[in-house]
C-alpha cells in the first residue's frame, strides 16, 4: 500500500536522518521525497512511502520526534 505524508520539521542538520531512520525501522520504503525550506525555522517534507504495514505505526513514531512539528497523511 502506498501513502503520502506531509511533514513540517524544525530546521536542524540531523532531522532528515532521524526521520528516515524511523521510516526504515518501521518497515516502510521511501518511493518519492521532496524537501523545501519553509522559512528560517522550518522545513516542509513531502514523502511517498510504501508498505503492507498500517501507516499509524509510522506516524505515531514520527510524532514522537521532537524535531517533527506536524505530520499528516493524505489520501
Backbone as CSV, one residue per row, in Angstrom:
resi,resn,N_x,N_y,N_z,CA_x,CA_y,CA_z,C_x,C_y,C_z
1,UNK,0.837,-1.175,0.000,0.000,0.000,0.000,0.887,1.246,0.000
2,UNK,0.452,2.265,-0.703,1.226,3.489,-0.834,0.542,4.618,-0.067
3,UNK,1.342,5.431,0.608,0.824,6.541,1.410,1.603,7.806,1.091
4,UNK,0.930,8.952,1.223,1.591,10.237,1.053,1.591,10.954,2.392
5,UNK,2.773,11.343,2.844,2.935,12.052,4.111,3.389,13.475,3.854
6,UNK,2.927,14.367,4.712,3.371,15.750,4.678,3.866,16.090,6.077
7,UNK,5.142,16.449,6.178,5.733,16.744,7.478,6.266,18.166,7.515
8,UNK,6.128,18.788,8.660,6.766,20.064,8.928,7.808,19.796,9.996
9,UNK,9.049,20.164,9.708,10.169,19.821,10.577,10.908,21.077,11.018
10,UNK,11.554,20.980,12.163,12.459,22.043,12.595,13.699,21.973,11.708
11,UNK,14.259,23.114,11.419,15.440,23.150,10.551,16.693,22.857,11.375
12,UNK,17.034,21.575,11.432,18.213,21.089,12.136,18.995,20.189,11.181
13,UNK,20.312,20.143,11.306,21.111,19.330,10.379,20.774,17.837,10.407
14,UNK,20.369,17.319,11.549,20.158,15.878,11.690,18.709,15.437,11.558
15,UNK,17.779,16.343,11.325,16.364,15.996,11.349,15.979,15.022,10.230
16,UNK,16.484,15.213,9.034,16.154,14.313,7.929,16.667,12.899,8.205
17,UNK,17.850,12.800,8.757,18.413,11.494,9.106,17.534,10.771,10.129
18,UNK,17.055,11.497,11.129,16.176,10.891,12.147,14.875,10.387,11.534
19,UNK,14.268,11.196,10.675,13.005,10.813,10.041,13.201,9.567,9.188
20,UNK,14.249,9.550,8.368,14.491,8.394,7.505,14.829,7.138,8.304
21,UNK,15.489,7.296,9.433,15.787,6.144,10.291,14.502,5.530,10.835
22,UNK,13.559,6.365,11.261,12.274,5.867,11.769,11.504,5.174,10.643
23,UNK,11.505,5.754,9.453,10.815,5.145,8.309,11.379,3.753,8.045
24,UNK,12.672,3.632,8.030,13.315,2.337,7.758,13.036,1.326,8.876
25,UNK,13.166,1.752,10.127,12.959,0.839,11.259,11.518,0.351,11.356
26,UNK,10.574,1.120,10.863,9.163,0.726,10.905,8.755,-0.115,9.702
27,UNK,9.687,-0.365,8.792,9.415,-1.264,7.677,8.776,-0.600,6.470
28,UNK,8.968,0.687,6.308,8.426,1.403,5.160,9.547,1.716,4.177
29,UNK,9.183,1.822,2.904,10.149,2.130,1.851,9.783,3.489,1.255
30,UNK,10.756,4.390,1.151,10.526,5.707,0.567,10.520,5.572,-0.953
31,UNK,9.433,6.028,-1.568,9.280,5.977,-3.019,9.661,7.316,-3.638
32,UNK,9.223,8.395,-3.000,9.481,9.738,-3.518,9.567,10.690,-2.333
33,UNK,10.459,11.686,-2.457,10.640,12.629,-1.366,10.963,14.005,-1.947
34,UNK,10.307,15.032,-1.389,10.542,16.410,-1.814,10.660,17.272,-0.559
35,UNK,11.766,17.990,-0.451,12.014,18.800,0.737,12.253,20.244,0.328
36,UNK,11.599,21.174,1.052,11.752,22.596,0.778,11.896,23.351,2.083
37,UNK,12.742,24.371,2.056,12.845,25.256,3.210,11.600,26.125,3.237
38,UNK,10.907,26.128,4.379,9.667,26.889,4.515,9.970,28.334,4.891
39,UNK,10.765,28.504,5.905,11.241,29.815,6.334,12.550,29.580,7.075
40,UNK,12.966,30.506,7.897,14.239,30.332,8.601,14.201,29.217,9.644
41,UNK,13.009,28.843,10.100,12.929,27.866,11.192,12.319,26.531,10.785
42,UNK,11.737,26.426,9.593,11.030,25.205,9.258,11.401,24.615,7.915
43,UNK,11.084,23.333,7.783,11.312,22.579,6.557,10.035,21.805,6.268
44,UNK,9.611,21.813,5.004,8.463,21.008,4.590,8.984,19.791,3.843
45,UNK,8.496,18.635,4.246,8.919,17.382,3.633,7.682,16.629,3.159
46,UNK,7.588,16.417,1.852,6.524,15.597,1.272,7.157,14.260,0.908
47,UNK,6.532,13.191,1.369,7.139,11.884,1.201,6.077,10.857,0.818
48,UNK,6.368,10.047,-0.178,5.531,8.912,-0.541,6.240,7.666,-0.013
49,UNK,5.521,6.886,0.778,6.084,5.664,1.344,5.215,4.476,0.953
50,UNK,5.805,3.292,1.041,5.109,2.068,0.657,5.383,0.983,1.683
51,UNK,4.312,0.275,2.063,4.457,-0.855,2.972,3.121,-1.572,3.101
52,UNK,3.172,-2.813,3.533,1.954,-3.564,3.844,1.495,-3.284,5.281
53,UNK,2.318,-2.602,6.036,2.004,-2.294,7.426,1.070,-1.086,7.508
54,UNK,0.394,-0.938,8.649,-0.519,0.195,8.866,0.292,1.487,8.984
55,UNK,-0.197,2.549,8.379,0.518,3.828,8.374,0.614,4.423,9.777
56,UNK,-0.308,4.075,10.656,-0.274,4.585,12.029,0.980,4.145,12.779
57,UNK,1.537,2.994,12.410,2.792,2.545,13.024,3.914,3.537,12.757
58,UNK,3.886,4.158,11.600,4.904,5.136,11.246,4.578,6.517,11.799
59,UNK,3.355,6.985,11.598,3.013,8.352,12.011,3.085,8.539,13.525
60,UNK,2.721,7.525,14.288,2.826,7.633,15.749,4.268,7.821,16.192
61,UNK,5.195,7.140,15.531,6.608,7.271,15.880,7.186,8.602,15.404
62,UNK,6.772,9.058,14.225,7.254,10.345,13.728,6.781,11.492,14.622
63,UNK,5.542,11.401,15.123,5.016,12.442,16.022,5.822,12.543,17.311
64,UNK,6.464,11.470,17.700,7.246,11.463,18.943,8.607,12.153,18.805
65,UNK,9.082,12.326,17.571,10.355,13.004,17.362,10.211,14.483,17.698
66,UNK,11.141,15.023,18.475,10.998,16.402,18.941,11.198,17.425,17.831
67,UNK,11.842,17.056,16.737,12.032,17.978,15.610,10.868,17.970,14.628
68,UNK,9.907,17.043,14.802,8.737,16.991,13.927,7.652,17.861,14.515
69,UNK,7.307,18.927,13.789,6.294,19.877,14.249,4.891,19.380,13.890
70,UNK,4.753,18.822,12.671,3.450,18.352,12.208,3.661,17.181,11.267
71,UNK,2.763,16.196,11.349,2.814,15.014,10.496,1.395,14.681,10.060
72,UNK,1.152,14.675,8.752,-0.187,14.395,8.215,-0.106,13.361,7.099
73,UNK,-1.160,12.547,7.013,-1.290,11.557,5.957,-2.363,12.055,4.985
74,UNK,-2.055,12.022,3.705,-3.006,12.437,2.679,-3.489,11.198,1.918
75,UNK,-4.768,11.172,1.669,-5.357,10.022,0.972,-5.025,10.022,-0.491
